[in-house]
Amino acid sequence: MKLGERLRQLRQARDLTQPELAAAIGIEQSYVSKLENSKYVPSADIFNRILEVFELDVAEFVDGLDHPTRVQLRQIPVVANHYQQQKQLIIGNRRRWLFICSALLAFGAGLLYAGTVRLFVPDKVYHYESWGIVREGEQKELFLNARREGPFSQEAMEMLKERTNKDFLTTRTYRGSVFNTPVEGGSRTYRLERVERAGSWVNKAVASLGVILAVLGLTGFVYERKLARYQ
């Protein structure tokens, strides 16, 4: 839309004639006619009075004008200031957008790496076994030694047999080949029996989320570059 078309549109919306608009602005009717025919670009003073008559701000008036008309109006200080503010706003928005895209890309790459190398949940499962409760004052490895070494007296063997009470512990945390932990009545000594590899849905979910965030970040960069071509 050209300047003249915009001015005519506003005048007709207020149901004003050209002489009435000219009187309201404080100019000749012939000048209004030339403005509506896009032959003149109003001075800064006349442009401000036009805004006052129609009770509009700069943004409302220039909205919908074609590019050549907007370029012409930039010679008016209030219009130039309006476009400068818009430019600064766009630059600020682009910077925030790029920061968000960078954060998404970096965070996504970090999650992808963490999920791939299984930082959140180890992929190894450790199986520990304890043969019984060791009472206070007894050797922590009492049951382990009975299995590995011997010989024990018949009485000792019977005693150990009666006290044998197996317990199994499965964990993704490595606690050493042998460890002791307090329990009711004494303590238990656990020995590592075997190690298995078992994937975790947590690592897969973390890696998948990382891919999604990284793709969103990259898409944001591409989208921003496309928009920049039209600004």
C-alpha positions in Angstrom: 0.0 0.0 0.0 1.3 3.5 -0.9 1.2 6.5 1.3 -1.6 8.1 -0.6 -3.8 4.9 -0.4 -3.1 4.7 3.4 -4.1 8.4 3.9 -7.2 8.0 1.8 -8.2 4.8 3.7 -7.8 6.6 7.1 -9.8 9.6 5.9 -12.7 7.6 4.5 -12.8 5.5 7.7 -13.3 8.7 9.6 -15.9 9.8 7.0 -14.0 13.0 6.3 -13.8 15.0 3.1 -10.5 16.3 1.8 -11.3 19.9 2.8 -12.2 18.6 6.3 -9.0 16.7 6.7 -7.0 19.7 5.3 -8.6 21.9 7.9 -7.9 19.4 10.7 -4.3 19.2 9.7 -3.9 22.9 9.0 -2.9 22.6 5.3 -4.5 23.3 1.9 -6.9 20.9 0.4 -4.7 20.7 -2.7 -1.9 19.5 -0.5 -4.0 16.7 0.8 -5.0 15.8 -2.7 -1.3 15.5 -3.7 -0.5 13.5 -0.6 -3.4 11.0 -1.5 -2.0 10.8 -5.0 1.4 9.9 -3.6 3.0 12.9 -5.2 4.4 14.4 -2.0 6.1 13.0 1.1 4.8 15.0 4.1 7.2 17.0 6.2 8.0 15.9 9.7 5.6 18.5 11.2 2.7 17.6 8.8 3.3 13.9 9.4 3.0 14.4 13.2 -0.2 16.4 12.7 -1.6 13.6 10.6 -0.9 11.1 13.4 -2.6 13.4 15.9 -5.7 13.8 13.7 -6.2 10.1 13.3 -4.9 9.3 16.8 -2.3 6.9 15.6 1.2 6.1 16.5 4.0 5.6 13.9 3.7 1.8 14.0 0.0 1.9 13.3 0.3 4.3 10.5 3.2 2.6 8.6 1.8 -0.9 9.1 0.9 -2.3 5.7 2.9 0.2 3.6 5.0 -1.2 0.8 8.8 -1.2 0.9 9.4 1.8 -1.4 7.0 4.0 0.7 8.6 3.0 3.9 12.0 3.9 2.5 10.6 7.3 1.5 9.2 7.9 4.9 12.5 7.2 6.6 13.5 10.8 6.0 11.0 11.7 8.7 12.7 11.6 12.1 9.9 9.9 14.0 9.6 7.2 11.3 13.4 6.7 11.1 13.5 6.4 14.9 10.6 3.8 14.8 12.5 1.6 12.3 15.7 2.0 14.3 13.9 0.7 17.4 12.5 -2.1 15.4 15.9 -3.0 14.1 17.4 -3.1 17.6 14.5 -5.2 18.8 15.1 -7.7 15.9 18.8 -7.8 16.7 18.0 -8.5 20.3 15.5 -11.2 19.5 18.0 -12.8 17.0 20.7 -12.8 19.7 18.4 -14.5 22.2 17.2 -17.0 19.6 20.8 -17.9 18.7 21.7 -18.2 22.3 18.8 -20.6 22.9 19.8 -22.6 19.8 23.4 -22.8 20.9 22.3 -23.9 24.4 20.0 -26.6 22.9 22.8 -27.8 20.6 25.4 -27.9 23.4 23.0 -29.5 25.9 21.8 -32.0 23.4 25.3 -33.0 22.4 26.2 -33.4 26.1 23.2 -35.7 26.7 23.9 -37.7 23.6 27.5 -38.3 24.8 26.4 -39.1 28.4 23.8 -41.6 27.1 26.2 -43.1 24.7 29.0 -43.7 27.2 26.4 -44.6 29.9 27.4 -41.9 32.4 24.0 -41.9 34.1 23.5 -45.6 34.5 26.4 -48.1 34.2 25.8 -50.9 31.7 27.5 -53.5 34.0 25.5 -55.4 36.6 27.5 -56.9 39.5 26.2 -60.0 41.3 27.4 -60.5 44.9 26.8 -63.5 47.1 27.0 -63.9 50.9 26.9 -67.3 52.6 25.9 -66.2 56.1 26.0 -63.7 58.9 29.4 -63.3 60.7 29.0 -62.6 64.3 30.9 -60.0 66.3 34.4 -61.1 67.1 34.6 -63.6 64.2 36.7 -63.2 61.1 34.9 -61.3 58.4 35.9 -63.9 55.8 34.7 -66.8 57.9 32.4 -68.3 55.3 34.7 -67.4 52.4 37.6 -69.2 54.0 35.5 -72.2 54.7 34.8 -72.5 51.0 38.2 -71.7 49.8 40.6 -73.2 52.3 39.6 -75.5 55.1 40.1 -78.0 56.5 37.8 -77.3 59.4 36.8 -79.7 62.2 33.7 -81.7 61.8 32.1 -79.6 64.6 33.1 -76.4 62.8 31.8 -77.7 59.5 28.4 -78.6 61.1 28.3 -75.2 62.7 28.9 -73.4 59.5 26.4 -75.6 57.7 23.8 -74.7 60.2 24.5 -71.0 59.9 24.6 -70.9 56.2 22.0 -68.4 55.0 22.7 -67.3 51.5 21.9 -63.8 50.4 22.3 -62.3 46.9 23.0 -58.7 46.0 22.6 -57.3 42.5 23.9 -53.8 41.8 25.2 -51.5 39.0 27.7 -50.1 41.4 31.0 -51.9 41.7 31.8 -52.4 45.4 35.0 -54.4 45.0 35.6 -58.1 44.8 34.8 -58.5 48.5 33.1 -56.2 50.9 31.5 -56.4 54.3 28.4 -54.6 55.5 26.7 -54.6 58.9 23.4 -56.4 59.3 21.2 -57.4 62.3 23.1 -60.0 64.4 26.6 -59.1 62.9 27.7 -58.5 59.4 27.7 -60.1 56.0 30.7 -60.5 53.7 29.8 -60.4 50.0 31.9 -61.8 47.3 31.7 -60.9 43.6 30.4 -63.9 41.7 29.9 -62.6 38.2 29.5 -59.5 36.1 26.9 -59.0 33.3 26.3 -56.4 30.7 22.8 -55.0 30.7 21.7 -52.0 28.9 19.4 -49.4 30.6 16.4 -47.6 29.2 17.6 -44.5 31.1 20.8 -44.2 28.9 18.7 -44.8 25.8 16.2 -42.2 26.8 19.0 -39.7 27.7 20.7 -40.2 24.3 17.4 -39.9 22.4 16.6 -36.7 24.3 20.0 -35.4 23.4 19.4 -36.1 19.7 16.1 -34.3 19.8 17.6 -31.2 21.5 20.5 -31.1 19.1 18.2 -31.4 16.1 16.1 -28.6 17.5 19.2 -26.4 18.0 20.4 -27.0 14.4 16.9 -26.4 13.0 16.8 -23.1 14.9 20.1 -22.0 13.3 18.8 -22.9 9.8 15.5 -21.2 10.4 17.2 -18.0 11.7 19.4 -17.8 8.6 16.4 -18.1 6.3 14.6 -15.4 8.2 17.7 -13.1 8.1 17.5 -13.1 4.3 14.1 -11.4 4.3 15.0 -8.7 6.9 
